Amino acid sequence: MAAIAWAADLPSRLGFAPYSEQFLALVLGLSLVLVFLQKPSAEPRLDYALAAIGGGAALWVMAAYPSLIARQMSVPLDGLVLGGILVLLVLEGLRRTVGWALVLVVVTIVVIGLLGHHIPGALQTREVAPERLLLYVGFDANGLFGKVLMVAAAVVISFVLFGQLLLKSGGADFFNDIAIATMGRRRGGSAKIAVVASGLFGSISGVVVSNIVATGVVTIRMMTRSGYRPHQAAAIEAVASTGGQIVPPVMGAVAFLMADILQRPYAEIVVAAIVPALLYYVAVFAQADLQAAKDDIALVDPSEIPSARSVLRKGWVFAVPFAAIVLALFTFGQRPETAALWGGGTALAIGLLVGYGQRMRLAEVWLALIETGRSVTDIIMIAAAAGFIIGVLNVTGLGFGLTWVLVDLGSGSLFLLLLISAVICIVLGMGMPTVGVYLLLAVLIAPSLVQSGVDPIAAHLFIFYLGMMSMVTPPVAIGAFFAASIAKAPPMKTAVTAMRYGWTAYVIPFLFVMSPTLILRGPPLEVAFDVLMAVLGVYAISAAAVGWLRGPLHSWSRAALCLAGALILAPSGSIWIMIVGVGVFASIFCFSASKSAQPAIGE
């Protein structure tokens, strides 16, 4: 509710002019209280004490912030005490929400910031006294109460609320029904229903696990009934739900964060994300379709398929909230968080007045507020930790040193820099929500890619994609494991299968960094040709992964088809390499066995 008031500019309308840091202190304090009460330890009294201390310290900062900033250079004792309390409690809140890994990252960077002036070479930092470092990290606008926390507290909360209101107003049922109506009669229809429904749901929800739980209980059962193996059904659901985060125009709210951080128009971010999202879902659709042909997957029971016309007649109004956001952003020039309120208000009105099948009850509005508050606390903790990292990097000069080291590496080999960055993105992203992953990586990794000459939007999309795929990448793979639990499938087998279905998210980011045409940069004809070839290359590799094209593929033809796809996709290659790839694909396509032929070797 505090975030709603800020997005609606309520303080200034009432004649107040608070510092933005005071609003952030309020949000942080409430988040600390929620974290300690929602993620309890073995000792309840300790949790209540930490909640009271954290909330009280943050509210004190909110009330005394103008005085604390005015006295910052004199190192006030109350500032040191409050800063120390907030730093320690945020780290404990971070540990409870996302585990030890990110806590260790933050602590390591702080230790390097304190002792880095003893380190020789490029990573040597300027010496900063511990008390001044604490005050800078705890109160400066480049530290805890800085841009990252503001984006999380204002933009993310507003869009998560929008998603909750849209889904509770009937949007979830509409997305599911339109997916069944459009895909139910097609080969592999049960899997395609899962892909469409989860992609639509995931783009709005912004929380992969919530998406899997909400849609997977229906779609996974539908897929296994049709004939998909449990681990295949769980993997398709996990990959489709994860991919919803990259689908424009919302992208799980990351599109608005990226626009804000890069200071680029929102429309530019959305346009750049179209083709990578298309290629991701081409791979998932192709593999689901070809797997259905290979395993004789049954069609969806016609009695379960509603009429597309009736679904659209009842649910077309759910396009209105998106139109409201677009109008707010581009016609009326509103801030992203305010535009989210426009969309949320519209969704609320639709739910209360029309609904989908039945109207939304007022109790569900309250539940939407509660679910929003519960789901964003981990993001607030991550954003606060990212503020600590930014503060240390800025005041000690460590950020310059890290960027210089990675840029120096990139000067020798951009591919090596991208490969190292990709591994770091996947490791740091494990177990974290999508928005949190992006905020952290935008601080640590993206600057070095930009300094190495990578287009800023391509750099930020790169870290976003690779960080997002931690949801299905072993050993953590939280998204795949949740889907496996619903399907009663082996978790690790599900995660490995999910990596195969979502393989494009590991490869395409390298391609659009090296070939800007895949983010729609360049002459229109060249862009169209490269996109068409990319779709063909993705389809070829997907067919090789399944082992089926027009019929079963032998081991040699799978290898040749995979090579053909790689040649077609290869960035900055000569036209002759691409022609060879297309020729190999065409040959295998034309001469592949019919379905009645002998099964593939090893199948």
Summary of the structure (lengths in Angstrom):
residues: 603
radius of gyration: 25.0
end to end distance: 56.6
largest distance: 83.4
contacts: 2287
relative contact order: 0.11
helix: 79%
strand: 0%
